[in-house]
Amino acid sequence: MFNFIASNESVNEGEKTFLDADSIAAATTLTVERASDYAANDFLRIGRRGNDKSELRKISNISGNIITLAVALTHAHKDDDEVVKLFYDQRKLYKETAVDSGLYSALTGITNPKTIEIDNPDGTLFEDSAGSASYRYKCTYYNSQTSVETALADAVAVYGGDTGAYCSIDDIREEAGFGDNARINDGEILKMRNKSTNEIDSALKLVYTLPLSYVPEVISDICKQLSAGRLLFKQYSGIEPMYEKLAKQKLREGRDMLKKISERTLVLLDADGNQLARVATGKPSGWPDSSTEDEDEDNAGGGRMFTRLKTF
């Protein structure tokens, strides 16, 4: 698995103005200080770049300083929020056709081109399930309205890197029930997956040789549960008791499975039914490992399950 994050660059930004009045969620119009620099079918960034409530919208028409949007706003925006023209609304990812060939073709099997995630401070996230450190990638800008694309030759070539991902971003979205929720950006889900991957590896390293030569379905399921649980907990803790309870349930189920693996009562098998390579039996002082911290917001009630030689 390879993650490619196409950063949100200022080179894609044009004229800037500011809202001249508050806009409510679900509004289809914006009142701005100056609309003369914009036209129908232009794309706008509403809000600061990387802000979690920033939005990308296309202009339907303009009357004076009132801009009508093709799609209603998801969030409310305050008077004086930035409104910036974007020359392109999507990024398109290319992969080298062969190692060191210097020839590139658009990546298939994923959403490509992909709408720019302007609410993600890191940029727009792509995942290549067949990615490796041997291939180079390039990413262009693409305008879905005009089909204009920046030159592939001008894009910087970047070598891929294996991430060791146990499940995809889309898998976590579905597990958390956020499949159609545009408010949750991929960058936020990636952070939750990274934390869950670290927790899984902390448990696995006591029993199995890392990195795993094969990722069993049970590990993918654990990663989905832990990541979705973290995501739900962050979104709803202290706000929606039902979803907070669901978050803790997913975290508990994922950690119960990890405990079985660390206790060697659940065996990990490869695609041929053979047991994955194990490490020598050790004597851990805690689980998932000796460095596990106590309960906090990130682990949502996790923490060390036991400590050796502790007096109760």
C-alpha positions as CSV (number, residue, x, y, z in Angstrom):
1,M,0.0,0.0,0.0
2,F,1.3,3.5,-0.9
3,N,-0.1,6.8,0.3
4,F,0.4,9.8,-1.9
5,I,-0.6,13.2,-0.5
6,A,-0.9,15.9,-3.0
7,S,-0.4,19.2,-1.1
8,N,-2.7,22.1,-1.5
9,E,-0.4,24.6,-3.2
10,S,-0.9,28.4,-3.6
11,V,0.0,28.0,-7.3
12,N,-3.6,26.8,-7.8
13,E,-5.1,30.0,-6.2
14,G,-6.1,33.2,-7.9
15,E,-8.2,36.2,-6.9
16,K,-9.2,36.6,-3.3
17,T,-12.2,38.4,-1.7
18,F,-14.0,38.0,1.6
19,L,-17.6,37.3,2.6
20,D,-19.6,40.5,3.2
21,A,-22.2,38.7,5.4
22,D,-22.6,35.5,7.3
23,S,-23.6,32.4,5.4
24,I,-25.6,29.6,7.0
25,A,-25.1,25.8,6.4
26,A,-27.2,24.7,3.4
27,A,-27.1,28.2,1.8
28,T,-26.7,28.3,-1.9
29,T,-25.6,32.0,-2.1
30,L,-22.6,34.0,-0.9
31,T,-22.5,37.7,-0.5
32,V,-18.9,38.9,-1.1
33,E,-17.0,42.2,-1.0
34,R,-16.1,42.0,-4.7
35,A,-17.4,39.5,-7.3
36,S,-16.1,41.2,-10.4
37,D,-13.0,38.8,-10.6
38,Y,-15.2,35.7,-10.8
39,A,-17.4,34.1,-13.4
40,A,-19.9,31.2,-13.7
41,N,-18.2,27.8,-13.6
42,D,-15.3,29.1,-11.6
43,F,-14.3,27.1,-8.5
44,L,-14.0,28.7,-5.1
45,R,-12.3,27.9,-1.8
46,I,-14.6,29.2,1.0
47,G,-12.6,29.5,4.2
48,R,-8.9,29.3,5.0
49,R,-6.8,26.6,3.3
50,G,-6.6,23.5,5.5
51,N,-9.4,24.6,7.9
52,D,-11.7,21.6,8.7
53,K,-14.8,23.7,7.6
54,S,-13.4,25.0,4.4
55,E,-15.3,24.0,1.3
56,L,-14.8,23.8,-2.5
57,R,-17.7,24.9,-4.6
58,K,-18.5,25.8,-8.2
59,I,-20.2,29.1,-9.2
60,S,-23.5,28.7,-10.9
61,N,-24.1,32.4,-11.6
62,I,-23.3,35.9,-10.3
63,S,-25.6,38.9,-9.7
64,G,-23.7,42.0,-8.4
65,N,-21.8,40.8,-5.4
66,I,-24.1,37.8,-4.8
67,I,-22.6,34.5,-5.9
68,T,-24.9,31.5,-6.5
69,L,-23.3,28.1,-5.9
70,A,-24.0,24.9,-7.9
71,V,-24.1,22.9,-4.6
72,A,-25.2,24.2,-1.2
73,L,-22.8,24.8,1.6
74,T,-22.2,22.1,4.2
75,H,-20.9,24.5,6.9
76,A,-21.8,28.0,8.1
77,H,-19.2,30.7,7.3
78,K,-18.6,34.0,9.0
79,D,-18.4,37.5,7.6
80,D,-14.8,38.2,6.5
81,D,-14.0,34.5,5.7
82,E,-11.8,34.1,2.7
83,V,-13.2,33.3,-0.7
84,V,-10.5,32.3,-3.2
85,K,-10.7,31.3,-6.9
86,L,-9.1,28.0,-7.7
87,F,-7.9,27.3,-11.2
88,Y,-8.4,23.6,-10.8
89,D,-10.7,21.5,-8.6
90,Q,-9.1,18.1,-8.8
91,R,-5.8,16.3,-8.6
92,K,-4.8,13.4,-11.0
93,L,-2.3,10.8,-10.0
94,Y,0.1,9.0,-12.4
95,K,2.3,6.0,-11.8
96,E,5.4,4.9,-13.7
97,T,4.6,2.1,-16.2
98,A,7.7,0.2,-15.3
99,V,10.6,0.8,-12.8
100,D,12.7,3.7,-13.9
101,S,11.0,3.9,-17.3
102,G,10.2,7.6,-17.0
103,L,6.9,6.9,-18.6
104,Y,3.6,7.4,-16.7
105,S,0.0,6.4,-16.9
106,A,-3.0,7.5,-14.9
107,L,-3.6,5.3,-11.9
108,T,-6.7,3.1,-12.2
109,G,-8.8,1.2,-9.7
110,I,-9.1,4.3,-7.5
111,T,-11.0,7.6,-7.7
112,N,-8.8,9.5,-10.1
113,P,-8.9,12.4,-10.7
114,K,-10.0,13.2,-7.2
115,T,-11.6,16.4,-5.8
116,I,-9.1,18.5,-3.9
117,E,-9.5,18.0,-0.2
118,I,-9.1,21.7,0.8
119,D,-10.2,21.0,4.4
120,N,-7.2,18.7,4.9
121,P,-4.1,20.6,5.9
122,D,-1.8,17.9,4.5
123,G,-3.4,17.8,1.1
124,T,-5.4,15.4,-1.1
125,L,-4.8,11.7,-0.2
126,F,-4.5,8.9,-2.7
127,E,-3.9,5.2,-2.0
128,D,-2.3,2.7,-4.4
129,S,-2.9,-0.8,-3.1
130,A,-0.1,-2.1,-5.5
131,G,2.3,0.7,-4.6
132,S,5.9,0.1,-3.8
133,A,9.2,1.9,-3.2
134,S,10.4,1.1,-6.7
135,Y,7.9,3.2,-8.7
136,R,7.7,6.9,-9.1
137,Y,4.5,8.9,-9.1
138,K,3.4,12.3,-10.5
139,C,0.3,14.4,-9.7
140,T,-1.2,17.0,-11.9
141,Y,-4.0,19.6,-11.4
142,Y,-7.3,19.0,-13.3
143,N,-10.3,21.2,-14.0
144,S,-13.5,19.0,-14.2
145,Q,-15.5,21.8,-15.9
146,T,-13.1,22.6,-18.8
147,S,-11.1,19.3,-18.8
148,V,-7.9,21.4,-18.7
149,E,-5.0,19.7,-17.0
150,T,-1.5,20.9,-16.0
151,A,1.4,19.4,-17.9
152,L,2.6,16.0,-16.7
153,A,6.1,17.0,-17.5
154,D,6.0,19.8,-15.0
155,A,4.9,17.6,-12.1
156,V,7.6,16.5,-9.7
157,A,8.3,12.7,-9.7
158,V,8.2,11.1,-6.2
159,Y,9.2,7.6,-5.3
160,G,6.6,5.5,-3.6
161,G,6.8,4.0,-0.2
162,D,5.2,1.0,1.4
163,T,3.0,2.1,4.4
164,G,2.1,-1.3,5.8
165,A,-1.5,-0.4,5.9
166,Y,-3.7,-3.1,7.3
167,C,-6.9,-1.6,5.7
168,S,-7.9,1.2,3.4
169,I,-9.3,4.6,4.2
170,D,-12.6,3.6,2.5
171,D,-12.8,0.5,4.7
172,I,-12.6,2.7,7.8
173,R,-15.2,5.1,6.4
174,E,-17.6,2.2,5.9
175,E,-16.9,0.7,9.3
176,A,-17.6,4.1,11.0
177,G,-20.7,4.8,8.9
178,F,-19.0,7.8,7.2
179,G,-19.1,6.5,3.7
180,D,-21.0,9.5,2.3
181,N,-19.9,12.0,4.9
182,A,-17.9,14.7,3.2
183,R,-17.2,16.5,6.5
184,I,-14.7,13.8,7.5
185,N,-11.6,14.2,5.3
186,D,-9.2,11.4,4.4
187,G,-6.4,13.0,6.3
188,E,-8.2,12.7,9.6
189,I,-9.0,9.1,8.9
190,L,-5.3,8.5,8.0
191,K,-4.3,9.8,11.5
192,M,-6.6,7.4,13.2
193,R,-5.3,4.5,11.1
194,N,-1.7,5.4,11.9
195,K,-2.5,5.3,15.7
196,S,-4.4,2.0,15.3
197,T,-1.5,0.5,13.2
198,N,1.0,1.4,16.0
199,E,-1.3,-0.3,18.6
200,I,-1.6,-3.4,16.5
201,D,2.1,-3.6,15.8
202,S,2.8,-3.2,19.5
203,A,0.7,-6.3,20.2
204,L,2.0,-8.3,17.2
205,K,5.7,-7.8,17.9
206,L,5.4,-9.8,21.1
207,V,4.4,-12.8,19.0
208,Y,5.0,-12.4,15.3
209,T,7.9,-11.2,13.1
210,L,7.2,-7.8,11.7
211,P,6.4,-6.7,9.1
212,L,4.0,-9.5,8.5
213,S,4.7,-11.4,5.3
214,Y,0.9,-11.6,4.8
215,V,-1.9,-9.6,6.3
216,P,-4.7,-11.9,7.5
217,E,-8.3,-10.7,7.3
218,V,-8.5,-10.7,11.1
219,I,-5.8,-8.0,11.3
220,S,-7.6,-5.9,8.7
221,D,-10.8,-6.2,10.7
222,I,-9.0,-5.2,13.9
223,C,-7.5,-2.2,12.1
224,K,-11.0,-1.2,10.8
225,Q,-12.5,-1.5,14.3
226,L,-9.8,0.4,16.1
227,S,-9.7,3.2,13.5
228,A,-13.4,3.5,13.3
229,G,-13.7,3.5,17.0
230,R,-11.2,6.3,17.4
231,L,-12.8,8.3,14.7
232,L,-16.3,8.0,16.2
233,F,-15.0,8.7,19.7
234,K,-13.3,11.9,18.5
235,Q,-16.4,13.1,16.7
236,Y,-19.0,12.2,19.3
237,S,-17.4,11.9,22.7
238,G,-19.4,14.0,25.2
239,I,-21.9,14.9,22.4
240,E,-23.8,11.8,21.3
241,P,-23.9,9.1,24.0
242,M,-25.1,6.4,21.5
243,Y,-22.2,6.9,19.1
244,E,-19.7,7.3,21.9
245,K,-20.9,3.9,23.2
246,L,-20.5,2.4,19.7
247,A,-17.0,3.9,19.5
248,K,-16.0,2.2,22.8
249,Q,-17.6,-1.1,21.6
250,K,-15.5,-1.1,18.4
251,L,-12.4,-0.3,20.4
252,R,-13.1,-3.0,22.9
253,E,-13.8,-5.7,20.3
254,G,-10.6,-4.8,18.4
255,R,-8.5,-5.0,21.6
256,D,-10.1,-8.2,22.7
257,M,-8.9,-9.8,19.4
258,L,-5.4,-8.3,19.9
259,K,-5.3,-9.8,23.4
260,K,-6.1,-13.3,22.0
261,I,-3.3,-12.9,19.5
262,S,-0.8,-11.8,22.2
263,E,-1.9,-14.7,24.4
264,R,-1.4,-17.0,21.5
265,T,-4.9,-18.3,21.6
266,L,-5.6,-16.9,18.2
267,V,-3.2,-18.0,15.5
268,L,-2.4,-15.9,12.4
269,L,-2.3,-17.8,9.1
270,D,-1.1,-16.9,5.6
271,A,-3.1,-17.4,2.4
272,D,-2.0,-21.1,2.3
273,G,-3.1,-21.8,5.8
274,N,0.4,-21.8,7.3
275,Q,1.2,-20.1,10.6
276,L,3.0,-16.8,10.2
277,A,6.5,-16.6,11.5
278,R,6.6,-16.2,15.3
279,V,9.2,-14.7,17.5
280,A,10.7,-16.6,20.5
281,T,8.5,-16.7,23.6
282,G,9.1,-13.6,25.7
283,K,7.9,-12.3,29.0
284,P,6.1,-9.0,28.4
285,S,5.6,-6.8,31.4
286,G,2.3,-5.4,30.0
287,W,-0.1,-5.5,27.1
288,P,-0.2,-4.4,24.3
289,D,3.4,-3.7,25.4
290,S,5.3,-2.4,28.4
291,S,5.1,1.2,27.1
292,T,1.4,1.4,26.8
293,E,0.0,4.5,28.4
294,D,-3.0,4.8,30.7
295,E,-6.4,5.8,29.4
296,D,-6.6,9.0,27.4
297,E,-8.7,10.6,24.7
298,D,-6.9,8.9,21.9
299,N,-7.3,5.3,23.1
300,A,-10.8,6.0,24.4
301,G,-10.6,3.8,27.5
302,G,-7.7,1.6,26.3
303,G,-4.5,1.5,28.3
304,R,-2.5,-1.3,29.7
305,M,-4.5,-4.5,30.2
306,F,-2.1,-6.0,32.8
307,T,1.2,-5.4,34.5
308,R,3.5,-8.2,35.6
309,L,4.5,-8.4,39.3
310,K,2.1,-5.6,40.2
311,T,0.6,-5.8,43.7
312,F,-3.1,-5.4,44.0
